[in-house]
């Protein structure tokens, strides 16, 4: 069998058995709300969780408000409440000034009004009582680390069918929540193998078309 046919077969087999790529970035949009009186306008913000630029088992979490005007500390919730697959103990670092870690330990959960139960939370320690000064508008960001942690680890629905929640001022004060997400995945390894195979094929045909004299 000609050598080039073997090369093609290897490329096809490698592509067929290459592992599926993990999500590199997951973005949650805060579109729902359980505010008394109804917060508006939606969307209230987004939370981006990514591995880009981070070491293994570490993600960067960034929450940016859009329709909400500020973070608040009303007792209804936290700047960011979330859950993680497997409920591990997290190592949280590089947290934005004005915010503090409420819980990073396994085996804990807390219910906040209509937003339901969450395992981890970031508090707005720099916020005034209610919606009064001092005011924190964010963005708030931090890194989270645990064995096997990826952006997909945050795709956990709680008992109220919310992924995340945040206590904000958006006309009224209260919790706004994420009910869905989008993902951006890195290039799968099979494309790299395919490109390498094409290079190999070109070298074979080059030798045939232009043999050494």
Phi, psi and omega in degrees: 000135180301150184298324183295330178293320177299319180298315179298317179297321179295318179299315182297316182293322179294320178294324182291326185255005178294139181293148178294142181287142175278154178296129179272326179219133175239131180242123177256132177256127180276097186244337180266165175207149175238033179289140172292118184100340178086109178285153175198157003267154175265147003284150185269343180168182176217156179236119181253127179239121188219155173260355184301123178079003182250152177290172179302145178069017180229139175233157173252132181246127179228124177250125180238126177279143177237289178283340177277148183269332182193160169283151179224167177232085187253352187092351178283332183185206183229171177303322176205125175239136186205171175230162183224139178305131179084350178049056180279168168282125182263149168256112183253129184219172176054041181281137180304138177302138182100356180230156182220160179281120177277314176205131175232008186264153176284159175080011180242152172203158181210140180261133180234098178048222184287350181285343176086198186273138173223154184268333185225153178203150175247125183265150174269085183289340180268357180281147173284171179295134184066233178248020183277168179294154359288155187248136175242123181251351180078196001297158173246134180219158178195166172254148177231136182228143173190158181302124178076009183290132176221169175303328180294338180297341183268001181276062184240118175279137179268192184292348177250011180066037174243144176273319184217162174213154180212136179270115187221171169253117176215082192074303172243172175258152178151187182277136168244148191225160175256131178248358180202180182202164172235156181232149170237122183253148177288165177300129179292153181299335182296328179291324177296316178297321180297316179297319178297321179295321179296322177297317179298318178298318181297323178294321179296312181293329179295318179295325180287321182282328182232070181295149178292141179259000000 
